[in-house]
């Protein structure tokens, strides 16, 4: 045969359609084409290097043809066939015959492409082993969001793991437990055949194996959120529930036969061999394929977050836990750190003394920056976090050590603040002191959020530096210093208010940190529930006075708004500006402190009229205390 020959590969039953194609070739391009039946081509097994092969085949026939010529590097144009949807979509080929023929004779459209084979059979789109729960769009129909949520929620009940072993072309081996694996060779964003937002080259020489292994129900729900709402993400930044292997060849094996889908067709095998045939053919495409972005042959593995060891066995034998269980290395490193934090030391005592004295000076100075410096310096947060871990792990030694260290810090703060106060010749009640005498529910919320942040920062080395910010947020030493000042002044009200704020911070941090450690997997729920329950009970007890204080704050705000709706009172022909400076309630009577500005002193009748006007605004009996300021 001479160079430039054109062959149309088809099957019996489509002769009429092929004749129409041949007629178009003669009229539009002056080319004559020869029809070859697929069976004949397979029998001959020979292909010409300088010929153009056009296929008019369904997906199954095209796969059979490519299996036969996968190493022949032929030039190929795939013509649209009504039953060739998978191949057409995978390569984003023309579905219009005239445009497909035009591409077929356009030398610029011919590009070398790789082919993926699975156990010797060409793959157009993907191979799915096990269940990947809708990671690829082909398996996830375009239903409503509620239908998708229902489908994914139902999957939680049937999430099951299988032990998989992977071996790459360069000999790297990975053994893990996963729900499923999805393998594909390329991904064109214009096709969006799966959930990825990457253009993956048709000629990079590598396959991509995504390994789905959510290690908790929460991890699965997070993945669900990404798929349903974010919809796409990148191979460069995968969720931790998804591992990735990029290699030229991948062997997948399991202890029992694996059910898998090859482009949607059900198959089963105990071992699966996937290989990429580099530049296997020159394919005429509708658009330029993405360029190769990585060095050919260089494989990569992102499998560090996949379950291994004991956790792998847990997933294989039990149902998926609600929260991820931390690995041994996480336990070892964190426990070593927390046990160190729980111990009393010279450094700890020194920092407690310095931070207490600094906070006390700041309180007397009424200086926020000085008090913030004391918060950063204070080491109290560390034993509290250690105590929280001891509670959830039911570790008596850790609880005892951290509690003793915590109480040492509390005693140091009270003692040195009281001694400093006794040495001071003045006793001003500054606004910084006053602000720590009336804690409410909002202070408990600050403690809870700080406890979550503290536990999370302790468990994650990369954000441990944030502990200083947590210490500033929760402010443990300043209320202790205020209580110490109250001891020095023998002021019981001051001691009670500041102590309540410290206890609020303490139990709020302990409860939140304990629950955070449970969520992070550092303690099973059955072991943690007793300690968490006791801590929660203490929080409920503390909530009673905090709730009352919060209610009083709301009442004061509402009442002041009623009293201060106008900046002045109309008294006969005089307009009297005023300002509400105090507000309390006792036995149904509202005690109101106001400052009234006038040009002359107000007599009793005028003051009674002021009381009547203010009482009308709040619609309750009031007891009025007036300060009359004369403006001349």
QUILINFEN-V194037 format. One record per run of one state. SS is the DSSP state (helix for helix, strand for strand, loop for the rest). FROM is the first residue (numbers start at 0). TO is the last residue. If there is no record, write none. Layout:
# QUILINFEN-V194037
ss;from;to
SS;FROM;TO
SS;FROM;TO
This chain:
# QUILINFEN-V194037
ss;from;to
loop;0;4
strand;5;9
loop;10;13
helix;14;28
loop;29;31
strand;32;36
helix;37;43
loop;44;50
strand;51;54
loop;55;57
helix;58;68
loop;69;73
strand;74;77
loop;78;83
helix;84;89
loop;90;95
helix;96;103
loop;104;105
helix;106;108
strand;109;117
loop;118;119
strand;120;122
loop;123;125
strand;126;129
loop;130;143
helix;144;156
loop;157;160
strand;161;167
loop;168;171
strand;172;177
loop;178;178
strand;179;183
loop;184;185
strand;186;186
loop;187;194
strand;195;195
loop;196;198
strand;199;199
loop;200;205
strand;206;211
loop;212;215
helix;216;229
loop;230;231
strand;232;232
loop;233;233
helix;234;236
loop;237;240
strand;241;246
loop;247;247
strand;248;261
loop;262;263
strand;264;283
loop;284;298
strand;299;301
loop;302;307
helix;308;316
loop;317;326
helix;327;341
loop;342;344
helix;345;364
loop;365;366
helix;367;376
loop;377;378
helix;379;392
loop;393;394
helix;395;422
loop;423;429
helix;430;433
loop;434;439
helix;440;458
loop;459;459
helix;460;473
loop;474;474
helix;475;488
loop;489;490
helix;491;518
loop;519;523
helix;524;562
loop;563;566
strand;567;570
loop;571;572
strand;573;585
loop;586;587
strand;588;597
loop;598;602
helix;603;617
loop;618;620
strand;621;629
loop;630;631
